[in-house]
Amino acid sequence: MSLHIYQLDDIECLDGKWLHHLTSLQNLEISDAPDLKSLPEEGLPSSLSVLSISDCPLLEATWQKKKGKEWRKIARIPCILINYKIIS
């Protein structure tokens, strides 16, 4: 199952209460969210195998060094793409 979230204006953090319950989610794409700073504290579904983030500059900046609180939320995901480039 795939989910595409795009054009999130004025959203700084995704609410993970609903996202965490998508236990069959394998592919998550988030794009065009200029104010997004963080992913849910509850984490992302463990079934997730691909995470693609594009045009989310504040969130992307937190992952530049591949460490820190935000990186720990996604480090276990096998395939991570930022602006269509594989980083993990």
N, C-alpha and C positions, 0 to 999 in steps of 0.2 A: 504494500500500500504506500502511496506517495501523497505528500501534502505540500502545496505551494502557498506560501504566505507572502503577499507583496503589497506595496504601497501603504505602508504603515506610517502615517503622519502623526507626530506628537506622541508616539509610544516609546517609552524608554526601556521597558522590560516586558518580556512575554509572560503571561500568566500561565504557569505550569500546571495548575490544578486540573485543567482539561487535557493538556498535551501529554502529560505523564500517563494518562489512562489509555492512550492509543497504542496498545500493546502489540499491534501488528504493523506499526509504522516502520518502514524500512528506509524511506528516502524523504528527507525534509529539505525544502528549498525556501530560503528567506531572501527577499530582494526588495530594494528600494524602500529602505527603512532608515532614513537619515538620522533619526534621533535615538535609535535603538542602542542601548549601552550594555545590556546584559541579557543572558538567557535565564530561564526559570531556576530559582533556588532548588526546587524539587528535582531538578535534573531533566534529562530527556529520556524517552523510552529506551529500554535496554535493547530492544529489537532494531534500533536504528543502525544502519550500515553505511549510509551516505548522508552527509550534511553539506549543503551548498549554500554559501552566503555571498551575496553580491550587492553592491551599492548600499552598504551599511557601514559607513566610515568609522563611526565611534566604536562599534563592536569589533570591526576588523583591527582597529588600532590596539585593542587589548590583547590580541593574539599574536602580535608581531614577534615576540620573543619566545613563544611557545612555553610560557610558564604563567603562574599566577592563578587567581581564583577562577576567572572565566575560562582559562585553558583547561583546568582540571575538570570542568563540566563537559568537555568535548573530547578530551585526549583518548578515550577508549574507543571512539568511533573509527572504524577501519579506513574510511575514505572521507577526507575533509577537503572541500574546495572553497577557496576564497577568490572571488572575482574570476572564476572559471579556471583557476590554477590549483593543481593538487598540492596541498601542503603536508598531507599525512595519508 
